[in-house]
Amino acid sequence: MAADLVRVSRALISVSDKTGLIELGKALAAHGVEILSTGGTAKALAAAGVPVKEVADHTGFPEIMDGRVKTLHPAIHGGLLALRDNAEHVAAMEKHQIAPIDLLVVNLYPFESTLASGAGYDDCVENIDIGGPAMIRAASKNHGHVATVVDPEDYAELIGELDANKGATSYALRRKLASIAYARTAAYDSAISTWLAAEIGDKYPRRITFSGAAPQIMRYGENPHQSAAYYSSGDPRPGVGNAEQIQGKELSFNNLNDTDAAFELVAEFDDKPAIAIIKHANPCGVAVADDLVTAYKRAFACDTVSAFGGIIAANRKLDGATAEEISKIFTEVIIAPEADEDALKVLAAKKNLRLLLTHGMPDPNAAARTVRNVAGGYLVQDKDNGRVTAADLKVVTKRQPTAQELADMLMAFRVCKHVKSNAIIYVKDGATVGIGAGQMSRVDSARIAASKSRDMAEAAGASQPGTIGSVVASDAFFPFADGLLSAAEAGATAVIQPGGSMRDDEVIAAADEKGLAMVMTGMRHFRH
C-alpha cells in the first residue's frame, strides 16, 4: 500500500526546456533535497547557485557515446523503481549501494520542434530521447513512492505541495503526475512513429496513434448535455486552432467547428477577395469580387435569413467598410488573416462578437488527414484537397460554355466541396445565388436551392431570382435527368458535374434539349 506522504530527499532533473528550472531548483534546495542532474541542466543550476551533483558522479560511470548513455544505469533505474516498502527491494538497494530517487523532473529532447523546423533526417533521429522516456516510465510506474514531472506548468503545484507538506508529496499528486507523464511519452512516441512511417512512405501503418495537447475545456459540446474540449495537434496550419482571438467571449464547440469550415472554404479562392458565410457547417453564401465589401454584400444576399448568427470568413485583410456592413446584423464569429485599424475600431463596439486573426491563409492543396470515430475504430482518409481547373473540364454538350459561365462553374464546384452531400450550388457572376445541402435526393437539393433563391428575390424586391442565368454545380453525378431538369427550370444555363453515371447519355441529351452547356470534371466531392 503506497504511503500518502513521501518526503523528497533526492531528485533527478534533466530538462531540455529550462523554463522555471532555477525557481524549481531553489525551491528543492530550500527543502534540503539533493539534486542530481546532467549536462546543460546541471550547468544552469550550478550557475544559479543551486547545489547539484552530476549523474556521472552519482553512478560512478561516465557519460559515453556523445551523451547517448548517461542515465541508463542501475543506480538510476534502481533508485526510481525500488519499492520502499518491499524488504527484498530495500536489501538489493543496500547491497548494490543504490540510493532512492523520490522525484524525477524530465522533459524530453525536442523531437517535435526539431521536426517542425524542417530539420533533416539525421537531426531528427538525434533528437529522439531514449533515457528520458525510460526514466519517466520507470518513475511513473512507481508513483506510489516517486513523483514524476514532465511539464514546467506543473512546477508550481509541486512546489506548493512541498511547502504545504514539509518537503513531501501526496499520493494523489503523484498519481496525477504519473497520468500526465504516460500521456507525454505516448504523444512523443506517436510523433516519432508517424514521422518514420511518412519517411518510408507507409501511408497507413500497422498501428496508428493521434495525440493532442493543451486542452481548452469548453462549457459543453454540440449540446449542453455533452462535455467537450479542444486539443491542439501542433499543426501550424493557419486557421481557427492557431488564430489570435482579438475580442469576444470564449469560442464554443460549434463555433470552432463552423469557423474551421468557413475558413477552409474561403481559402479555396486565393486569386480574388472572397467571403464565406457559414451556418451549421454549411455555407449560406459565398462570393468573390474585386474588393472585400462587395464580396460580403453579394455573399449575404444569397441567404439573408440564414446569415443571422452565422460565421463569416474572409481571405483578405478585413477593412473598415466590410466591418461596417458585417456589423449591421448579429454575427457569432469573424475570421480573417488580418484586420486594419478601422475594422478593429468598428468591431470593438460588438462586445459579444468573436474576432479571430490567423496571420496567414491555409494552402487548400496541402495534404492532410481527416479522422472520424465509428463503433470499434476510426475512419482515416486524405483530406479532400482535390481541385479542378479549366483544363480538366470535358464539355459534353453541343453548346460550349461562355467565359463567364466557365468561371462561375469552377467557383461553384469549389464551393460544392464544402457543402454536405447531396449538394447543389447555383452561382452567378462570382456569387452563390442558391445552395441546397444535405438532402437525401439530389432533386430535392436542387429545388431547395432554387426555392431559397426565389425567397431572397421576393424579399429584396427583385424582378427575378438569382438562379435565372446562373450556372449549377453538383457534387456528384446526376443519376437521372430529373435533377438537371430541375436546375434548368430554376433558370440555370450551364452545369458542372463529375459525370460517371450509367445514364450520362440520358443526362447529356436532356441538357442538349434544354440548350444547356455542361461540363464533366471526373472528380466527385462527397462530404458527409
PyMOL commands that set and color helices and strands:
alter all, ss='L'
color gray80, all
select helices_A, chain A and resi 21-30+39-47+55-59+74-81+87-95+111-116+121-126+131-141+152-164+171-199+240-242+253-266+292-302+320-326+341-348+390-392+403-416+442-460+481-489+504-514
alter helices_A, ss='H'
color red, helices_A
select strands_A, chain A and resi 5-7+10-15+34-37+53-54+103-107+147-149+168-170+213-217+229-232+244-247+274-279+282-288+310-314+331-336+354-357+369-374+377-382+394-395+424-428+431-436+471-474+494-497+517-520
alter strands_A, ss='S'
color yellow, strands_A
deselect
rebuild
show_as cartoon
